[in-house]
Amino acid sequence: MTKLEIIKSKIYSWKEIQGRVAIWRFKNKKVVFTNGCFDIVHLGHIDYLSRAADEGDALVVGLNTDDSVRRLKGDHRPLNDQNARSLVLASLHFIDAVVLFDQDTPYELIRLIQPDVLVKGSDYKEDEIVGADIVKQKQGKVVRIDLVPGYSTSGLEKKIREQS
């Protein structure tokens, strides 16, 4: 396989991720889930995602589709399409799987995957984290990770607009 084929093999459909998760569970691997738009991957994302990966054995990233990003962030986003964003994420060695979701929240994807650990940024209160109920019901863990100050795609976008 070429390097690009290896990267692309980490991008899963909803049906495919069920099979991959079943294999990980058979091998007693702890499955970690997080999600986001990841429009322009920056230092804050790398820090966050690598720390999420440290919480278990296999990191699954739920990635908002382009339509989902537009509904959440407005018509000016995403800056990079879902194909580009999924390839960039899948190229990171500590991410084991990328799965696109078109809903406004990843609730149904979390219900499908049933992760052992659910990770979000500390800018969310635990009772605001979508899917926390699913993970806690199966005695899983919800982890909030502190974000790197000054790094957000929206903040970077604003800074670029101000400089123009």
C-alpha positions as CSV (number, residue, x, y, z in Angstrom):
1,M,0.0,0.0,0.0
2,T,1.1,3.5,-0.7
3,K,1.3,6.0,2.2
4,L,-1.9,7.8,0.8
5,E,-3.7,4.5,0.7
6,I,-2.8,3.8,4.3
7,I,-4.1,7.2,5.3
8,K,-7.4,6.7,3.3
9,S,-7.8,3.3,5.0
10,K,-8.3,5.1,8.3
11,I,-11.4,6.9,7.0
12,Y,-14.5,4.7,7.8
13,S,-18.2,4.7,6.9
14,W,-20.6,4.1,9.8
15,K,-21.0,0.5,8.8
16,E,-17.2,0.0,8.5
17,I,-16.5,1.6,11.9
18,Q,-18.7,-0.9,13.6
19,G,-16.5,-3.8,12.4
20,R,-13.3,-2.0,13.3
21,V,-14.6,-1.3,16.8
22,A,-15.7,-4.9,17.2
23,I,-12.1,-6.0,16.4
24,W,-10.7,-3.5,18.9
25,R,-13.1,-4.8,21.6
26,F,-12.1,-8.4,20.8
27,K,-8.5,-7.4,21.4
28,N,-9.6,-5.7,24.7
29,K,-8.6,-2.2,23.4
30,K,-10.0,0.9,25.1
31,V,-11.9,2.9,22.5
32,V,-11.7,6.7,22.8
33,F,-14.0,9.1,20.9
34,T,-13.9,12.8,20.2
35,N,-15.4,15.0,17.5
36,G,-15.2,18.3,15.8
37,C,-15.0,20.3,12.6
38,F,-11.2,20.5,12.5
39,D,-11.3,23.0,9.7
40,I,-7.7,24.2,9.8
41,V,-5.7,21.9,12.0
42,H,-3.4,23.9,14.3
43,L,-1.3,23.5,17.4
44,G,-4.4,23.5,19.6
45,H,-5.9,20.6,17.7
46,I,-2.6,18.6,17.8
47,D,-2.3,19.1,21.5
48,Y,-6.0,18.2,22.1
49,L,-6.1,15.1,19.8
50,S,-2.8,13.7,21.0
51,R,-4.0,14.0,24.6
52,A,-7.3,12.4,23.7
53,A,-5.4,9.5,22.1
54,D,-3.5,9.1,25.4
55,E,-6.8,8.2,27.1
56,G,-7.0,4.8,25.5
57,D,-5.8,2.4,22.8
58,A,-7.8,3.5,19.7
59,L,-8.9,7.0,18.9
60,V,-11.9,7.6,16.7
61,V,-12.6,11.1,15.5
62,G,-16.1,12.0,14.5
63,L,-15.8,14.7,11.8
64,N,-18.6,17.1,10.9
65,T,-19.5,16.9,7.2
66,D,-19.4,20.2,5.2
67,D,-23.2,20.6,5.5
68,S,-23.0,20.1,9.2
69,V,-20.2,22.6,9.6
70,R,-22.2,25.2,7.6
71,R,-25.2,24.8,9.8
72,L,-23.0,25.2,12.9
73,K,-20.5,27.9,11.8
74,G,-22.2,29.7,8.9
75,D,-22.0,29.8,5.1
76,H,-18.4,31.0,5.2
77,R,-17.2,27.6,6.6
78,P,-15.7,25.2,6.2
79,L,-12.6,26.6,4.7
80,N,-11.4,23.1,3.8
81,D,-13.9,20.5,2.5
82,Q,-14.6,17.2,4.3
83,N,-12.3,15.2,2.1
84,A,-9.3,17.4,2.8
85,R,-10.2,17.6,6.6
86,S,-10.6,13.8,6.9
87,L,-7.3,13.2,5.0
88,V,-5.4,15.6,7.3
89,L,-6.8,14.0,10.4
90,A,-6.2,10.4,9.2
91,S,-2.6,11.3,8.4
92,L,-1.9,11.9,12.1
93,H,-0.4,8.7,13.5
94,F,-2.2,8.9,16.8
95,I,-5.7,8.9,15.1
96,D,-6.9,5.4,14.4
97,A,-10.2,6.2,12.6
98,V,-12.1,9.1,11.1
99,V,-15.8,8.9,10.6
100,L,-17.9,11.7,9.0
101,F,-21.3,12.6,10.5
102,D,-23.9,14.9,9.0
103,Q,-26.0,15.5,12.0
104,D,-25.6,18.7,14.1
105,T,-24.3,16.5,17.0
106,P,-22.4,13.2,17.1
107,Y,-25.0,11.6,19.4
108,E,-26.0,8.9,17.0
109,L,-22.4,8.1,16.1
110,I,-21.5,7.9,19.8
111,R,-24.5,5.5,20.3
112,L,-23.2,3.4,17.4
113,I,-19.6,3.2,18.6
114,Q,-20.2,3.0,22.3
115,P,-16.8,4.4,23.3
116,D,-15.1,3.6,26.6
117,V,-13.9,7.2,26.8
118,L,-15.5,10.4,25.5
119,V,-13.3,13.4,25.2
120,K,-14.2,17.1,24.8
121,G,-12.5,20.4,25.5
122,S,-12.7,21.9,29.0
123,D,-14.7,24.7,27.4
124,Y,-17.6,22.3,27.8
125,K,-19.2,21.5,31.1
126,E,-19.7,17.8,31.6
127,D,-23.5,18.1,31.5
128,E,-23.2,19.8,28.1
129,I,-21.2,17.1,26.5
130,V,-23.2,15.3,23.8
131,G,-23.1,11.5,24.4
132,A,-21.9,11.7,28.0
133,D,-25.0,9.9,29.1
134,I,-24.3,7.0,26.7
135,V,-20.7,6.6,27.9
136,K,-21.6,6.9,31.6
137,Q,-24.4,4.4,31.2
138,K,-21.9,1.7,30.3
139,Q,-19.5,2.8,33.1
140,G,-17.2,4.6,30.6
141,K,-15.3,7.8,31.3
142,V,-15.9,11.4,30.2
143,V,-12.7,13.4,30.0
144,R,-12.4,17.2,29.5
145,I,-9.1,18.4,28.2
146,D,-7.8,21.9,28.7
147,L,-7.3,23.8,25.5
148,V,-4.2,25.6,24.4
149,P,-4.9,29.3,24.9
150,G,-5.0,31.5,21.8
151,Y,-5.6,28.6,19.3
152,S,-8.9,28.2,17.7
153,T,-9.9,28.1,14.0
154,S,-12.4,30.9,14.6
155,G,-9.8,33.0,16.3
156,L,-7.3,32.4,13.5
157,E,-10.0,33.3,10.9
158,K,-10.8,36.5,12.8
159,K,-7.1,37.5,13.0
160,I,-6.7,36.9,9.2
161,R,-9.8,39.1,8.5
162,E,-8.5,41.9,10.7
163,Q,-5.1,41.8,8.9
164,S,-6.7,42.0,5.4
